[in-house]
């Protein structure tokens, strides 16, 4: 039995995103616990002589945390090849199997080296799934629901963070290494579910068509979009456009990553890559990994896990508006508003830490990354702005950074292009995860200034160069990047600030608008892409 409900398909597939969320909390909720600090302790404080443990040095902790995004970068790169050869569905299943292997190693870690290797393997899994789940959903979802369904990946990440955080919090009351081994073992369960459940989902109809499996392709389109009715006008239109694209691409050479750097592709390649880079340079994942450091510096003492969990609840709840409305709002306004708000909260935090914080007393904090001490009303304001920062990221850059890149590319390069974009996410995630503990130790409150400047830069970048793609059929997004139309800019195409949400998609899916009503401006995809 193959499931045809597009919401069920998305709900299962985005469990691959939840793996990323599990990994974030499996580190952020555990790095401040006594069991972790003492088992992987490198001094200078020791339980026997000082009553508490220092845990790994700040640079080593950065390396432990960064091992996962480092592996994710590699996983994202290879996922493009796997996806094109084996299909989107099997590639996601391979990612699930790799996750289980990584969890076994992490759970059984005897030393820091083994822990890093396990997290590296977990990262390969997350890289594969985070790159190909959006591609899979993008190619199977109807245009009017595409943003909502791909955005579920971010929602799954937030749920993974929240669930794993409370599992880790509950396990922290267990004595000994089991306090971290139990949650690290439990996180393999979603991957087992993902592998089994994907057996009952269809393959991407666009990938099937690319492999000349036309009967299967139309069956999937009809099953997902028309309750199995292969004579549906919408199915016929989608199939005709897919056939045009596949026939055109078959006349061209096999795709390599180098094609993404050609003049006709470089603009959208840079947009996809920078969407993922900027999502990291907001500082959000840093907040997730090291939130216990921030709250410890804000005077919450050893009781930081529960206050930290509030931001994870905010993350889950505030992602919901994006799932409901991102296809109506559009991608551009959502990104612009998010960048501005996050910059505001970062500037406030930098100002508060810069003006009111003091250097901690010797032995006041266990980690040298906890380099500031702030109390009273300024500390409460720090905590409030941290929550507001999360509330600003969750409905904006969080989901849109996954929704946007798959929409930008033609079918023949989509798998590799999204893999490249996602690899940029993980490359910067790796760098930032490693950078932040030493940065807090060395430049203290100026860390917030760095991320505030990044938010200002991304606002300007999005305004001038990121076009609107909401509700446009994937084959019609090509028109935006056609630099031969009147008013277009060479290499760039239609100026980004002139693009708008295409609100005709929903009408067409329901049959209220037929192809002829779209007007003479609608050219065939083959004509639009002949130059590619």
C-alpha positions as CSV (number, residue, x, y, z in Angstrom):
1,X,0.0,0.0,0.0
2,X,1.3,3.4,-1.0
3,X,0.2,6.5,0.9
4,X,-1.1,9.4,-1.3
5,X,-2.0,12.0,1.3
6,X,0.5,14.8,0.8
7,X,0.3,15.8,4.5
8,X,1.1,12.3,5.6
9,X,4.0,12.1,3.1
10,X,5.4,15.3,4.5
11,X,4.9,14.3,8.1
12,X,6.9,11.1,7.6
13,X,9.6,12.6,5.5
14,X,10.4,15.5,7.9
15,X,11.3,13.1,10.6
16,X,14.6,13.4,8.9
17,X,14.7,17.0,10.0
18,X,13.8,15.9,13.6
19,X,17.1,14.1,13.6
20,X,18.9,17.4,13.4
21,X,16.8,18.7,16.3
22,X,17.6,15.7,18.4
23,X,21.3,16.2,17.8
24,X,21.1,19.9,18.9
25,X,19.5,19.0,22.2
26,X,21.5,15.9,22.8
27,X,24.5,18.3,23.2
28,X,22.9,21.6,24.5
29,X,21.0,19.8,27.3
30,X,23.9,17.6,28.3
31,X,27.1,19.8,28.2
32,X,26.3,21.4,31.6
33,X,25.3,18.2,33.4
34,X,27.6,16.8,36.1
35,X,27.7,13.3,34.5
36,X,29.0,14.7,31.2
37,X,31.4,17.2,32.7
38,X,33.0,14.6,34.9
39,X,33.1,11.7,32.4
40,X,34.8,13.8,29.7
41,X,36.7,16.1,32.1
42,X,40.0,17.7,31.1
43,X,40.4,19.9,34.2
44,X,41.5,22.1,35.9
45,X,38.6,21.4,38.3
46,X,38.1,17.8,39.5
47,X,35.3,16.3,41.5
48,X,37.6,14.6,44.0
49,X,39.5,17.8,44.9
50,X,37.2,20.7,43.9
51,X,33.7,19.3,44.3
52,X,32.9,19.8,40.6
53,X,34.3,19.1,37.2
54,X,35.3,21.5,34.4
55,X,34.5,19.1,31.5
56,X,36.2,19.4,28.1
57,X,38.2,22.5,27.4
58,X,36.3,25.2,25.5
59,X,38.2,24.5,22.2
60,X,37.7,20.7,22.7
61,X,33.9,21.2,23.4
62,X,33.8,23.3,20.3
63,X,35.3,20.4,18.4
64,X,32.8,17.9,19.9
65,X,29.9,20.1,19.0
66,X,31.3,20.9,15.5
67,X,31.8,17.2,14.6
68,X,28.2,16.9,13.7
69,X,27.9,19.8,11.3
70,X,31.3,18.8,9.9
71,X,29.9,15.4,9.0
72,X,26.7,17.0,7.8
73,X,28.7,19.0,5.3
74,X,30.1,15.8,3.8
75,X,26.6,14.1,4.0
76,X,25.0,17.0,2.1
77,X,27.6,16.9,-0.7
78,X,27.3,13.1,-1.3
79,X,23.5,13.2,-1.0
80,X,23.3,14.9,-4.4
81,X,25.0,11.9,-6.1
82,X,22.9,9.4,-4.1
83,X,19.7,11.2,-4.8
84,X,20.2,11.4,-8.6
85,X,21.2,7.7,-8.8
86,X,19.0,5.9,-6.2
87,X,16.1,8.3,-5.9
88,X,15.0,10.8,-3.2
89,X,13.2,8.1,-1.2
90,X,16.0,5.6,-0.9
91,X,18.5,8.3,-0.1
92,X,16.5,9.4,2.9
93,X,16.3,5.8,4.0
94,X,20.1,5.5,3.7
95,X,20.4,8.6,5.9
96,X,18.2,6.9,8.5
97,X,20.4,3.8,8.6
98,X,23.6,5.9,9.0
99,X,22.0,7.8,11.9
100,X,21.4,4.5,13.8
101,X,25.1,3.6,13.4
102,X,26.2,7.0,14.7
103,X,23.9,6.7,17.7
104,X,25.3,3.4,18.7
105,X,28.8,4.8,18.7
106,X,27.8,8.0,20.6
107,X,25.9,6.0,23.2
108,X,28.8,3.7,23.7
109,X,31.5,6.5,23.8
110,X,34.4,5.6,26.1
111,X,36.3,8.8,25.4
112,X,36.2,12.2,23.6
113,X,37.6,10.7,20.4
114,X,34.9,8.0,20.1
115,X,32.3,10.7,20.9
116,X,33.5,12.8,18.1
117,X,33.6,9.9,15.6
118,X,30.0,9.0,16.5
119,X,28.8,12.6,16.1
120,X,30.6,12.8,12.8
121,X,28.7,9.8,11.5
122,X,25.4,11.2,12.9
123,X,26.3,14.4,11.0
124,X,26.6,12.5,7.7
125,X,23.0,11.3,8.2
126,X,21.7,14.7,9.1
127,X,23.4,16.2,6.0
128,X,21.8,13.6,3.7
129,X,18.3,14.0,5.2
130,X,18.4,17.8,5.5
131,X,19.4,18.2,1.9
132,X,17.1,15.6,0.3
133,X,13.9,15.8,2.4
134,X,13.1,19.3,1.1
135,X,13.9,18.1,-2.5
136,X,11.5,15.2,-2.1
137,X,8.7,17.3,-0.7
138,X,9.3,20.0,-3.2
139,X,8.9,17.6,-6.1
140,X,5.8,15.9,-4.8
141,X,3.8,18.8,-3.3
142,X,1.3,21.1,-5.2
143,X,2.5,24.7,-5.6
144,X,0.0,26.3,-3.3
145,X,1.0,24.0,-0.4
146,X,4.7,23.6,-1.2
147,X,6.0,26.2,1.3
148,X,3.9,24.9,4.1
149,X,4.9,21.3,3.6
150,X,8.7,22.0,3.2
151,X,8.5,24.3,6.2
152,X,7.3,21.3,8.2
153,X,11.0,20.2,8.1
154,X,11.8,23.2,10.3
155,X,8.9,22.4,12.6
156,X,10.1,18.8,12.9
157,X,13.6,20.2,13.8
158,X,12.0,22.3,16.6
159,X,10.0,19.3,17.9
160,X,13.2,17.2,17.8
161,X,15.0,19.8,19.9
162,X,12.1,20.1,22.4
163,X,11.5,16.3,22.8
164,X,15.2,15.5,23.1
165,X,15.8,18.3,25.6
166,X,13.2,17.0,28.0
167,X,14.5,13.4,27.6
168,X,17.9,14.7,28.4
169,X,16.6,16.8,31.3
170,X,14.8,13.8,32.8
171,X,17.9,11.6,32.3
172,X,20.1,14.1,34.1
173,X,18.7,12.8,37.4
174,X,20.2,9.4,36.7
175,X,23.5,8.8,38.4
176,X,26.6,8.1,36.4
177,X,27.2,7.9,32.6
178,X,23.7,6.6,32.0
179,X,22.6,10.2,32.4
180,X,23.8,10.9,28.9
181,X,23.9,7.4,27.4
182,X,20.2,6.9,27.8
183,X,19.1,9.9,25.7
184,X,21.8,9.3,23.2
185,X,20.5,5.8,22.7
186,X,16.8,6.8,22.5
187,X,17.5,9.2,19.6
188,X,17.9,6.3,17.2
189,X,14.2,5.5,17.5
190,X,12.9,8.2,15.1
191,X,15.4,7.0,12.5
192,X,14.1,3.5,12.7
193,X,10.6,4.8,12.3
194,X,11.7,6.9,9.3
195,X,13.3,4.0,7.5
196,X,10.2,1.8,7.9
197,X,7.6,4.4,7.2
198,X,9.4,5.6,4.0
199,X,8.6,2.1,2.6
200,X,5.0,3.1,2.3
201,X,5.6,6.5,0.6
202,X,5.8,7.1,-3.2
203,X,9.0,8.1,-5.0
204,X,9.3,11.6,-6.4
205,X,7.3,11.8,-9.7
206,X,9.9,14.1,-11.2
207,X,12.7,11.7,-10.4
208,X,10.7,8.8,-11.8
209,X,10.1,10.7,-15.0
210,X,13.8,11.5,-15.3
211,X,14.4,7.7,-15.1
212,X,11.9,7.0,-17.9
213,X,9.4,5.5,-15.5
214,X,6.5,7.5,-16.9
215,X,3.7,5.2,-15.8
216,X,4.8,5.3,-12.2
217,X,5.3,9.0,-12.4
218,X,1.8,9.8,-13.5
219,X,0.4,7.3,-11.0
220,X,2.2,9.2,-8.2
221,X,1.0,12.6,-9.5
222,X,-2.6,11.3,-9.7
223,X,-2.4,9.6,-6.3
224,X,-1.1,12.7,-4.5
225,X,-2.9,15.5,-6.4
226,X,-6.1,14.0,-7.7
227,X,-7.1,11.0,-5.5
228,X,-5.9,8.7,-8.2
229,X,-7.7,10.4,-11.2
230,X,-5.1,10.3,-14.0
231,X,-7.5,12.4,-16.2
232,X,-7.4,15.4,-13.9
233,X,-6.5,18.6,-15.7
234,X,-4.0,19.6,-13.1
235,X,-2.3,16.2,-13.3
236,X,-2.2,16.5,-17.1
237,X,-0.7,20.0,-16.9
238,X,1.9,18.9,-14.4
239,X,2.8,15.9,-16.4
240,X,3.1,17.9,-19.7
241,X,5.5,20.4,-18.0
242,X,7.6,17.6,-16.5
243,X,7.8,15.8,-19.9
244,X,9.0,19.0,-21.5
245,X,11.7,19.5,-18.9
246,X,12.9,15.9,-19.0
247,X,13.0,15.8,-22.8
248,X,15.0,19.0,-22.9
249,X,17.4,17.8,-20.2
250,X,17.9,14.5,-21.9
251,X,19.4,16.4,-24.9
252,X,22.0,17.9,-22.6
253,X,25.1,16.4,-20.9
254,X,24.9,14.8,-17.5
255,X,24.9,17.4,-14.7
256,X,28.0,18.1,-12.6
257,X,28.5,20.5,-9.8
258,X,30.4,22.7,-12.2
259,X,27.2,23.5,-14.1
260,X,26.0,25.4,-11.1
261,X,28.8,27.9,-11.6
262,X,27.9,28.7,-15.3
263,X,26.7,32.3,-16.0
264,X,23.1,31.2,-16.5
265,X,23.0,29.4,-13.1
266,X,25.5,31.3,-10.9
267,X,22.9,33.8,-9.6
268,X,20.4,31.2,-8.3
269,X,23.3,29.1,-7.0
270,X,24.6,32.1,-5.0
271,X,21.0,32.8,-3.7
272,X,20.5,29.2,-2.5
273,X,23.9,29.0,-0.9
274,X,23.6,32.3,0.9
275,X,20.1,31.5,2.1
276,X,21.6,28.6,4.1
277,X,24.8,30.6,5.1
278,X,22.7,33.5,6.4
279,X,20.4,31.2,8.3
280,X,23.5,30.1,10.3
281,X,25.0,33.6,10.6
282,X,21.8,34.7,12.4
283,X,23.4,32.9,15.4
284,X,20.3,30.8,16.1
285,X,21.9,27.4,16.1
286,X,24.7,28.8,18.3
287,X,21.9,30.0,20.7
288,X,20.6,26.4,20.7
289,X,23.9,24.7,21.3
290,X,25.2,27.0,23.9
291,X,22.1,28.5,25.5
292,X,23.1,27.1,28.9
293,X,26.3,29.1,28.8
294,X,24.3,32.3,28.2
295,X,21.8,31.6,31.0
296,X,24.5,30.6,33.4
297,X,26.2,34.0,32.8
298,X,22.8,35.7,33.3
299,X,22.8,34.4,36.9
300,X,20.6,31.3,36.8
301,X,23.3,29.3,38.4
302,X,23.1,25.5,38.1
303,X,19.3,25.6,37.4
304,X,19.6,26.5,33.7
305,X,18.0,23.5,31.9
306,X,14.3,24.3,32.6
307,X,14.7,28.1,31.7
308,X,16.6,27.0,28.6
309,X,13.7,24.7,27.6
310,X,11.4,27.7,27.3
311,X,13.1,28.9,24.2
312,X,12.6,25.4,22.7
313,X,8.9,25.7,23.4
314,X,8.8,29.1,21.8
315,X,10.7,27.7,18.8
316,X,8.0,25.0,18.3
317,X,5.0,27.3,18.8
318,X,6.3,30.2,16.7
319,X,7.1,28.0,13.7
320,X,3.3,27.3,13.3
321,X,2.4,30.8,11.8
322,X,5.0,30.2,9.1
323,X,3.5,26.8,8.2
324,X,0.0,28.4,7.9
325,X,0.9,31.6,6.2
326,X,4.3,31.5,4.5
327,X,2.7,30.7,1.1
328,X,0.6,33.9,1.5
329,X,3.2,36.1,3.0
330,X,5.9,35.1,0.4
331,X,9.5,34.4,1.0
332,X,11.0,37.9,0.7
333,X,8.9,39.7,3.3
334,X,9.4,36.9,5.8
335,X,13.1,36.9,5.4
336,X,13.4,40.7,5.6
337,X,11.2,41.0,8.8
338,X,13.1,38.2,10.4
339,X,16.6,39.7,9.8
340,X,15.5,43.1,11.1
341,X,14.0,41.8,14.3
342,X,16.9,39.4,15.1
343,X,19.4,42.3,14.6
344,X,17.4,44.3,17.1
345,X,17.6,41.7,19.9
346,X,21.2,41.0,19.2
347,X,22.1,44.7,19.5
348,X,20.2,45.0,22.8
349,X,22.0,41.9,24.2
350,X,25.4,43.2,23.2
351,X,24.6,46.6,24.8
352,X,23.4,45.0,28.1
353,X,26.4,42.6,28.4
354,X,28.8,45.4,27.3
355,X,27.5,47.9,29.9
356,X,26.5,45.8,32.9
357,X,28.5,42.6,32.9
358,X,31.6,42.0,35.0
359,X,34.5,39.5,34.8
360,X,33.5,36.4,36.8
361,X,35.3,35.6,40.0
362,X,37.8,32.7,40.0
363,X,35.9,29.5,40.2
364,X,32.5,31.2,39.8
365,X,31.8,29.3,36.5
366,X,33.1,25.9,35.4
367,X,33.8,26.8,31.7
368,X,36.1,29.6,30.5
369,X,33.4,30.2,27.7
370,X,31.3,31.6,30.6
371,X,33.3,34.8,30.6
372,X,30.8,37.4,31.8
373,X,28.6,37.7,34.8
374,X,25.4,39.8,34.8
375,X,22.7,40.1,37.4
376,X,19.5,42.0,38.3
377,X,17.3,43.6,35.7
378,X,19.9,43.6,32.9
379,X,20.1,39.8,33.4
380,X,16.4,39.4,33.1
381,X,16.4,41.6,29.9
382,X,19.2,39.3,28.5
383,X,16.9,36.3,29.0
384,X,13.9,38.1,27.6
385,X,15.8,39.3,24.4
386,X,17.1,35.7,23.9
387,X,13.5,34.4,23.9
388,X,12.4,37.2,21.6
389,X,15.3,36.4,19.3
390,X,14.1,32.8,19.0
391,X,10.5,34.0,18.5
392,X,11.8,36.1,15.6
393,X,13.8,33.3,13.9
394,X,11.2,30.6,14.3
395,X,8.6,31.9,11.8
396,X,11.1,33.5,9.4
397,X,14.6,32.2,8.6
398,X,14.0,28.9,10.3
399,X,11.4,27.4,7.8
400,X,12.2,29.6,4.8
401,X,15.8,28.6,4.7
402,X,14.6,25.1,3.9
403,X,11.7,26.1,1.7
404,X,13.5,28.5,-0.6
405,X,16.5,26.7,-2.1
406,X,14.6,23.8,-3.7
407,X,12.3,26.2,-5.5
408,X,15.1,28.0,-7.3
409,X,16.5,25.3,-9.6
410,X,15.4,23.3,-12.7
411,X,14.9,19.6,-12.3
412,X,18.2,18.5,-13.9
413,X,20.3,20.2,-11.2
414,X,17.9,20.4,-8.3
415,X,19.4,17.4,-6.3
416,X,23.0,18.6,-6.6
417,X,22.1,22.3,-6.2
418,X,20.2,21.8,-3.0
419,X,22.9,19.5,-1.7
420,X,25.5,22.3,-2.4
421,X,23.3,24.9,-0.6
422,X,22.7,22.6,2.4
423,X,26.5,21.8,2.5
424,X,27.0,25.6,3.0
425,X,24.7,25.5,5.9
426,X,26.7,22.7,7.5
427,X,30.1,24.3,6.7
428,X,29.1,27.4,8.6
429,X,27.3,25.5,11.3
430,X,30.6,23.6,11.8
431,X,32.7,26.8,11.9
432,X,30.3,28.6,14.3
433,X,29.9,25.6,16.6
434,X,33.7,25.6,17.0
435,X,34.1,29.4,17.1
436,X,31.5,30.3,19.8
437,X,33.0,28.9,23.0
438,X,36.5,30.4,22.3
439,X,34.8,33.6,21.1
440,X,32.8,34.0,24.3
441,X,36.1,33.4,26.2
442,X,38.1,36.0,24.2
443,X,35.8,38.7,22.8
444,X,32.9,38.2,25.3
445,X,29.9,40.5,24.5
446,X,31.2,41.4,21.1
447,X,30.0,38.0,19.8
448,X,26.5,39.5,19.7
449,X,27.8,42.5,17.7
450,X,29.3,40.1,15.1
451,X,25.9,38.4,14.6
452,X,24.0,41.7,14.6
453,X,26.2,42.9,11.7
454,X,25.5,39.7,9.8
455,X,21.8,40.2,10.3
456,X,22.1,43.7,8.8
457,X,24.0,42.4,5.9
458,X,21.5,39.7,5.1
459,X,18.6,42.2,5.2
460,X,20.4,44.2,2.4
461,X,21.3,41.1,0.4
462,X,17.7,39.7,0.5
463,X,16.2,43.0,-0.5
464,X,18.3,43.5,-3.6
465,X,18.9,39.9,-4.9
466,X,16.4,37.4,-3.5
467,X,13.3,37.1,-5.8
468,X,9.8,35.9,-4.7
469,X,9.0,32.3,-5.6
470,X,5.9,31.6,-3.5
471,X,3.1,29.6,-5.2
472,X,4.8,29.5,-8.5
473,X,5.0,26.0,-10.2
474,X,8.6,24.9,-10.2
475,X,8.8,24.9,-13.9
476,X,7.7,28.5,-14.0
477,X,10.2,29.8,-11.6
478,X,12.6,29.7,-14.6
479,X,10.9,32.9,-15.9
480,X,12.3,34.9,-12.9
481,X,15.9,34.2,-13.9
482,X,15.4,34.8,-17.7
483,X,17.7,37.7,-18.4
484,X,16.4,38.2,-21.9
485,X,13.0,39.6,-21.0
486,X,12.3,43.4,-20.9
487,X,13.4,45.1,-17.7
488,X,15.6,42.2,-16.7
489,X,19.3,42.5,-15.5
490,X,22.0,40.5,-17.1
491,X,22.8,37.2,-15.3
492,X,20.3,38.2,-12.5
493,X,17.0,38.2,-14.5
494,X,13.9,40.0,-13.1
495,X,15.0,42.5,-10.3
496,X,14.1,40.9,-7.0
497,X,12.2,43.8,-5.6
498,X,9.8,43.6,-8.6
499,X,8.7,40.0,-7.9
500,X,5.5,39.1,-6.2
501,X,3.6,36.1,-4.8
502,X,1.8,34.3,-7.6
503,X,-1.7,33.9,-6.2
504,X,-3.1,32.1,-9.3
505,X,-1.7,28.7,-8.2
506,X,-4.5,27.8,-5.8
507,X,-7.1,28.7,-8.5
508,X,-5.5,26.5,-11.1
509,X,-5.2,23.5,-8.7
510,X,-9.0,23.7,-8.0
511,X,-9.8,24.1,-11.7
512,X,-11.1,27.7,-11.4
513,X,-8.4,28.9,-13.8
514,X,-7.4,27.1,-17.0
515,X,-4.0,27.3,-18.8
516,X,-5.3,29.7,-21.5
517,X,-6.4,32.2,-18.8
518,X,-2.8,32.7,-17.8
519,X,-2.4,34.9,-20.8
520,X,0.1,35.3,-23.6
521,X,3.0,36.0,-21.2
522,X,3.1,32.3,-20.3
523,X,5.8,30.7,-22.5
524,X,6.7,27.0,-22.6
525,X,9.4,25.8,-20.3
526,X,11.5,24.5,-23.1
527,X,11.5,28.0,-24.7
528,X,12.3,29.6,-21.4
529,X,15.2,27.4,-20.7
530,X,16.7,26.9,-24.2
531,X,19.6,29.1,-23.2
532,X,20.5,26.8,-20.2
